[in-house]
Amino acid sequence: MLLTDRGNPSVPPPNWEPLSSSALFDESGKARPDVVREHLTKEGLLQEADALTIITQCALIWKDEPNVLRLDGSVVIAGDIHGQFFDLLNLLSIGGDPSQQKYIFLGDYVDRGCFGMEVILLLMCYKICYPETMIMLRGNHESRHLTTYFNFKREVLYKYSIAVYNAIMSAFDCLPLACILNDRFLCVHGGLSPELKRISDIGAIHRFREPPSSGPMCDLLWADPLDEKEEDPAAAPLFVPNTTRGCSYVYSNAAACNFLEENGLITIIRGHEAQDEGYHLYKKTNKGFPAVICIFSAPNYCDTYDNRAAVVMLNRNIMSIRQFNSSPHPYYLPNFMNAFTWSLPFVEEKLLDIGTNVLHPIDGSEDHLLLDGAEATTAAPTPGANTESRDGSVLEQRGEKIREKILAMGRLSRMFHTLCEGGESRLPPKGLAGGILPQGGLPCGPDSVQAAGRGLQQSKEMDSANGRWQDCLIEGDLEP
């Protein structure tokens, strides 16, 4: 086989050539979503100047929108996408073409998945072409500190440049915070705040900034509904600190019902939490409708959770929930590393094998090796000395050192073997742990690493630290 031949001809090669400006933009200067979609599906990139043009055009549209948008009619509501571009394509095929179908996206378009740039560029193109019917809200991951902590910033630098990343962050600062659908539903990423009593209070928030670590803007992006199993209706306060997230609040069913009653709404539709079936219906109000509906649209989240995804479909006042499973996607090495960096553990493993064979006796007789070493160190014994005792002590010390080296080589060999063998299957636990495998997992072999990532509940427990407000913050009011 020639070096230029593909190892697996059935898999089409990526589109290496950036999309030309003439093919990308129409006569009015707007990007053609169908052309962009086809090009990105083939793993193609846009020219950096064209990507910046799309980002700037979309940011201007978002900037002119109010904090709270209003939309009427039939609509598809999608939860978190998290860089899962090929699942987004499946979602759009289920919901319908955005040229003919209204959409509300609840935020969290990037991070965790490897295709956040593809997700945000395609959705921006749809927003530019259909600004009134493609509604995009802000999630907690549309921020500098989380995209730095997770992988979106690294992805943008790998595929484009820091200028593109900064432009996207400035555009995220313009995203609206909520949407009122048909004057009956509140769509928001996270939830409620003790400082927000009416919808007009949301409109008074200064949103053009990095999300703060407290306050009503933080609560809209970070708050969670109280788990029904933990709720005591007789004693539970309306809001309690959200210890799981490390910021904001957990709001009770009573808090949700009070807000809905005060504003003449019937339910809150939010994202922000992975769900085994893609959705969760919380307790019903006195109107017989769930006070909160949680929707999550990233199937098999992080390639680990093994969850289904879902969208809410509202058609002529009939609400239904459509579930779907994950779609296959191209493979990326962890942290977007190149093949040479990724292959180093293989080389190191072979070098360790060589070192181990050098240290270990060829014929299996350790005493023979120890004796040779001892004779070298005692070549000129002092006359009259107890050479037999000294030789025994040297042999013992020499043997102990060699045994320690062999054991150390064995531990390193197991570690590198774990890194090498079936690397893809060990990526999810690492991805869940912020790029760090569980402590002590590698030297113990692959089984101990894999045991950490099985099932939704175990994945959630493993991933709980990554759902918190992170310490690497970049705060301040940033006018676009």
Secondary structure, 3 states (H helix, E strand, C coil): CCCCCCCCCCCCCCCCCCECHHHHECCCCCECHHHHHHHHHCCCCECHHHHHHHHHHHHHHHHHCCCEEEECCCEEEECECCCCHHHHHHHHHHHCCCCCCCEEECCCCCCCCCCHHHHHHHHHHHHHHCCCCEEECCCCCCCHHHHHHCCHHHHHHHHCCHHHHHHHHHHHCCCCCEEEECCCEEEECCCCCCCCCCHHHHHCCCCCCCCCCCCHHHHHHHCEECCHHHCCCCCCCCEEECCCCCCCEEECHHHHHHHHHHHCCCEEEECCCCCCCCEEECCECCCCCECEEEEECCCCHHHCCCCCEEEEEEECCEEEEEEECCCCCCCCCHHHCCHHHHHHHHHHHHHHHHHHHHHCCCCCCHHHHHHHHHHHHCCCCCCCCCHHHHHHHHHHHHHHHHHHHHHHHHHHHHHHHHHHCCHHHHHHHHHHCCCCCCCCCCCCCHHHHHCCCCCHHHHHHHHHHHHCCCCCCCCCCCCC
